[in-house]
Amino acid sequence: MASIFLTHSQQSCANYYGARALERLEALGDVIRNESAAELSEQELIAAARDCDIIVSFRVPAITAAVFEQLPRLAAVCRVAVDVRNIDIDAASRHGVLVTRASAGFGASVAEWVIGAMIDLSRNISVTAAAYWAGRPAPVRMGGELRGSTLGVIGYGTIGQYLCRLGRAFGMTIQVCDPYAEIHEGGIVQVSFEDLLATSDHVVCLAPATPETAKLINGRALKKMKPSAFFINASRGELVDEDDLLRALDEETIAGCALDVGSDGDQKPSPMVARHHRVIASPHIAGLTPQAVEHQAMDSVAQVQAILTGQMPAGAINAQHARRLALLWAETRKAGSPASRAP
């Protein structure tokens, strides 16, 4: 029977994996769990997964070169997310270990969070709620409608496409900047980065984190925005120069912003930015809904099942380097894999 290590802590397993996926994973092999309340360190992971064939990975800890060097039995790492930057894929390939990623299942969840953030910013909901919670009179401020405003979306991936559809339903004018996308959907105008910044009432950052997009939103970009516009980041903290963002907020270069990500641990917003009175922030939970979590958890289960039945799973990143799979497949054939009995 194959040995599978699930890296998620108790809380992470409850929030980011779930009972149904765990039950199905346990039907595939001997599942060893991180029973700690905390996420594992690199060395704790190496010790715990010493004799495991497959690691099913949360975003913490990083799966480094040392993990692949010290776990000679390890044949595959299945990341329960699209983002695999916590895994040293070059090192995995050198050691013959397969790396897979889950497909995107959080488009609706994150896009709905963005809509909520835009409404909150436009209608001062958090500002008035905070005043009431503190026992102070709530400020009475004029709000704005999404209807008739311009939504500028940077990045036209899974989330961006879903958000554009929601924005159209609210009666917004939709424009998108994505140099790698061909947009054929009606009602969406593809524009340059500079034009999007200058003409949007809500600038939403959904581009992936790459060397090209590092600090894409900096002082120069923020100065191009309208003083009445809001900036929303639901992508990654690396895309924003936080010092420049704070300066823009202090100087009222922009009206405010909403953040679900930032430079703090686990991609959470930086406290120095989150506490600003023109900011609403959440701790990297825009994609944390049962539907989004279960999609990716069940995707990882399907990938493990494919591996254990001698198939290359969907989501494989470095299939051509996955030399250790041959030994795992030989062992599972000899032992008789339970994968075919999975519910």
NUSEPA-774534 format. One record per residue: residue in one letter; x, y, z of N, C-alpha, C in turn. Coordinates in steps of 0.1 Angstrom, whole numbers, plus 5000, padded with zeros to 4 digits. Each point is the difference from the previous one (the first is absolute). Layout:
BEGIN
AXYZXYZXYZ...
//
This chain:
BEGIN
M500849885000499250125000500950125000A499750104991500750124999499950085013S501150075003500050095012499950154995I499050075006499750144995500150095013F500750114998500150095011499350134997L499150045009499250124998500650105009T500550114995500850105007499250095009H498750024997499150095006500049985015S500150115008499749995014498549975003Q499749995012498649975003499050104995Q500450135003499150114995500050014985S501249994994500150014986499249894993C500149885006499249884994498650035000A499550055012498550035001499650114990N500950114998499650114992500349984985Y501149934997500549994987500049864993Y499549905007500049874994498649945002G499649985012498649965003499849855002A498949975007499849865004499749904988R499350054990499749914989501249974992A500950104997501249974992500949915009L500150035013500949915008499549865000E498749985001499549865000500349934987R499950074989500449944987501549984998L500850095006501449984999500449875008E499349985012500449895008499649874994A499150004990499649884993501149964990L500950094997501049974990501349945006G500350025013501249965005500150035015D501249985005500250025015500350155001V499050085005500250145001500650045014I501150075000500750045012499750155001R499550055011499650145001500950085009N500150134998500650095009499050025011E500249945011499050025011500250125009S501050084996500350125008499050114997A499950095010499250124998500750104991A501349984999500850104992500549944987E500350084990500649954988501449955003L500549914992501349935002501150094995S501249995006501250054995500549914989E501150044993500649924990500549875006Q500750015011500649875006498949925006E498950055005498949925006499349934988L499950064989499449944988500949884996I501350024999500949894996499949885009A499950035013499949895010498749934999A498950084998498749945000499749924988A500650044988499749944988501149904995R500849965010501249924997499749884990D499049935003499749874992498850024990C499750124997498850024992500350004985D499049964992500150004986499550134993I499050065007499350124994499850105011I500350124997499750115010498950084993V498950025008498950094996500250135008S500350114993500650125006499150125001F500050055012499550145003501050104996R499850135001500950104996501150025010V499949945012501150015010500149855005P501349955001501350074998500350004985A501150074996500549994987500649864998I499849954988500649874996501350034993T501149995007501350054996500949894994A501150044995501049904995500449905010A500150045013500349915011499049895002V498750034997499049905002500249894989F500350044988500249904990501349925002E501050065005501349945003499949895011Q499150045010500049915012498849905000L499250014990498949904999500149924987P500949905000500349934988498849914995R499149985008498849924996498950084994L500050135002499050094995499950004985A498849974995499850004985499250114995A499250075008499150104995499650105011V499950134997499550105008498750064993C498949995006498750054995499650125008R500250124993499650135007498550024999V499450035011498650025000499750154997A500550054989499850134995500650024986V499750114994500650034987501450055002D500250085010501350065003501049905006V501149974992501049905005501350075003R500050135003501350075002500649965013N499349935009500649955012500749864998I500149964988500749874996501150034991D501249945004501250024991499849904989I499450044989499749914989501349954993D501050094999501349954994500649895008A500050025013500549895009499249874999A498750024999499249884998500349924988S500250084989500349944987501449935000R501050065007501349945001499949875007H499149995010499949875008499049914995G499350034989499149914993498650005007V499750115007498750005007499050084992L498849944999498950074993499450115008V499750114994499350115007498750034992T498950015008498750034993499450125007R499150064993499250115006498549974998A499250065009498549994998499550104990S498949974994499450104991499350115008A499850114994499450125007498549975002G499650015013498649985004499550125008F500750115000499750115009499550124992G499749994987499650114993498950085005A498949925003498850075006500350065013S500749925009500250055014500850135000V501150014993500850125000499350114993A499349974989499350114993498950065008E499349925008499050055009500650085011W501149965005500750085010500350144994V500550004988500350134993498850094999I498949944996498750084999499650055014G500249925010499750045014500950125004A501349994997500950105003499750134993M499649994987499750134993498750065006I499049925004498950065006500350065014D500849935007500450055013500850144999L500950004991500850134998499150114995S499149974991499150104994499050055010R499649925009498950035009500450025015N501350005003500650025013499449915011I499849884996499449905009500949975012S501249964997501049975011500250125009V500150124994500250125008498950035010T498849994995498950025009499849895011A500349874995499949895009501050015011A501250044997501150025010499650105010A499450114995499650115010499049955009Y499049934995498949955009500649905010W500949914995500649905009500850075012A500650114996500850075010499150095009G498750004998499150095008500150144996R500450034987500150144996498950034990P499650124998499050034989500649964986A499249954992500649964987499950124990P501150024992500050114991499049974989V499350114996499049994989500750064987R500349914991500750044988499249964988M500250084989499449964988500749884994G499249914995500549884994500050004985G500449894994500049994985499449874996E499549994988499449884995501049934991L500049874999500849934990499450024986R498750015000499350034987500550124994G500549994987500550124993501450035002S500749935010501450035002500849914991T501350025000500949934991500949905008L499949884997500849895006501249974992G501250025005501249974993500749875006V500149904992500549875005501449974994I501049995008501349964996500249855001G500049934989500149865000498649934997Y500049934989498749944995500149855001G500349955012500049865002498649955006T500049895007498849955005499250105009I500750075009499350095008499650124992G500950064992499750114992498849984991Q499949894994498949974991498650005008Y500149935011498750005008499750135005L501050085005499750145005499450084989C500549994988499450094989498649974998R499649875001498649964998499150065011L500650005013499250065011499950154998G501150064996500050154998499050044990R499949924989499050044990498649985006A499749905008498749995006499750125009F501050065006499850125008499850134991G500249994987499950114992501250094999M501249935002501250074999500650004986T500850104997500850004988501249925003I500449904991501049905003501250024990Q501250025006501250004992501149925006V500849944992500949905004501450034994C501049985008501450004995500649865003D500449944989500749875001500749984987P501350024999500749984987500049864995Y499649905008500149864996498649944996A499050095001498649954998499450054987E499349924994499150054988498650005005I499450115001498650015006499050024989H499149914999499050004990498650025006E499950005013498750025006499550144999G498750014996499450134997499950085013G500150134999499850095011501350025008I501149954995501350025007501050074990V500650105005501050084992501449965004Q500949964992501349985003500850124998V500750055011500750135000501549985005S500850104998501350005006500050025015F501149965006500150025014499850155004E500650094993499950145003498650054999D499349964989498650044998499149955011L500349875004499149945010500250085013L501250035004500250085012499350135000A500150074989499650144999498550014999T499349904996498550014997499149915009S500649925009499249915008499650065013D498849975005499650035013500449905010H500249884996500449895008501149924993V501250005005501149934993500349885009V499849884993500049875007501249934995C501049965008501249934997499849855001L500049934989499849865000501149934991A501150074997501049944992500849905009P500749904994500849915007501350075005A500649945010501350055005501149944992T500750084992501149964992501150115001P501249984995501050115000499550124992E499249974990499550114992499050095008T499249945009499050085007500450045014A501249985004500550045013499950155001K499350055011499850145002499450074988L499149934994499350064988499250135005I499449995012499350115005501050085009N500550104995501050085007499650155000G500850095005499750145001499650054986R500749974990499750054986498649954996A499749885002498749944996498950075008L500250015013498950065009499750144997K501050084995499850144997499250014987K500049904992499250004988498549985003M499649955011498649975004499350135003K498750004999499250115004500050015015P500050125006499950025014498849945006S498949984993498849945005500049854998A501049944995500049864997500549915011F499649885000500449905010500949894994F501049965008500949894996499749885008I499949884993499649875007501049904996N500749935009500949904997499649865006A499649914991499649875004501049904993S501150044996501049914993501149965009R501150075000501149975009500750135005G500650005012500650125005501150054992E500749914993501250044993499750104989L498850014996499650094989500050155004V500050025013499850145005501250055008D500550124997501050075008499250065012E500149945012499250045011500450145005D501250044999500450135004499350114991D500049974987499450094991498550005002L499449895003498549995003499750085012L500849995011499750085012500150154997R501050034992500250154997498850054992A499549924991498850044992498850015008L499949925010498850015009500150125009D501250025006500250125008499850134993E500450014987499950124992498750014993E499249905002498649994993500250004985T501049944995500249984986498949914994I499649905009498849924997499150015012A498749954998499050025010500149895011G500649894996500149895010500349874994C500249895008500349884993499549885009A499949884994499649885007501049904997L500449925010501149904998499649875007D500349894992499949875006501349935001V501150074994501349955000501050115003G501249965003501150095003501349945003S500950075007501349955003500249935013D498949995008500149935013500049854998G500249935010500149854999498849944994D500249904992498949924993499250104991Q500750094994499450104990498950085006K500050025013499050095006500450154998P499050095001500450144999501050045011S500950094996500950065010499250085010P500349985013499350085010500150154999M501250044995500250154998499150054990V499649924990499150054990498549985004A499849885006498649965004499450095010R500850065009499450095010499850144995H500350034988499850144994498450024999H499650125004498650035001499350004986R500850004989499449994987500049864994V500349915008500249864996499049915007I499449904992499349895006500849884996A500249915009500949884998499449885006S500349894993499749865006501249914999P500149905008501349935002500149884990H500050034987500249914989498949895001I498850045000498949915001499050014989A500350084989499150024990499649874993G500949905000499749874994499649905010L499750045012499749905010498549985002T499549924991498649965001499949854998P499049935005499949864999500149954985Q499450074991500049964986501450014994A500750115003501350024994501049905006V499949985013501049915007499849864995E498749965000499749864996500449974985H499950104992500449974986501549974999Q500850075007501449984999500549875008A499349985011500349885008499749884992M498850004994499649884993500849984987D500550114995500949994988501349935005S500550035012501249935004499749855003V498949975004499649865002500049934986A499450064990500049944987501449984995Q500950105003501449984995500749895007V499849985013500649895007499549874995Q498749994997499449884995500649974986A500250104992500549984987501549945001I500750065009501449965002500049855004L499249965009500049875006499449904990T499450044990499549914990500850004987G501250065001501049994990499850104989Q499350115003499750114990500750135004M500350084989500550135003498850095002P500050075012498850075003499950144993A498850044999499850144995500650095010G500650114996500750095009501449975002A500649904993501449975001500850114994I501050045007500950114996501349964993N500549895005501449964996500049854996A498949954993499849864998501349944993Q500750074992501149944993501249975009H500050055012501149985010499649905011A498749955000499549935011500549855000R501349985002500649874999499649915011R499750055012499749925012498649934999L499250054991498749944998500149854996A500949974992500249864996500149905011L500850045010500149915012498749995008L499350125002498850005007498949924993W500050014986499049924993500349855001A501249974999500449865002499649945013E500250085011499649965013498549995002T499350094994498550005002499449894992R500649974989499449884992500349875007K501149995007500449885007499149985012A499850125007499249995013498550004997G499650054989498550014997499550135005S499950114992499650135005498550005003P499750075011498550015004499450114992A500750064990499450124994498749974993S499949884994498849974993498849995008R500249995014498949985009499650145006A500650104996499750145005498650034997P499350065010498650044998499850114989
//
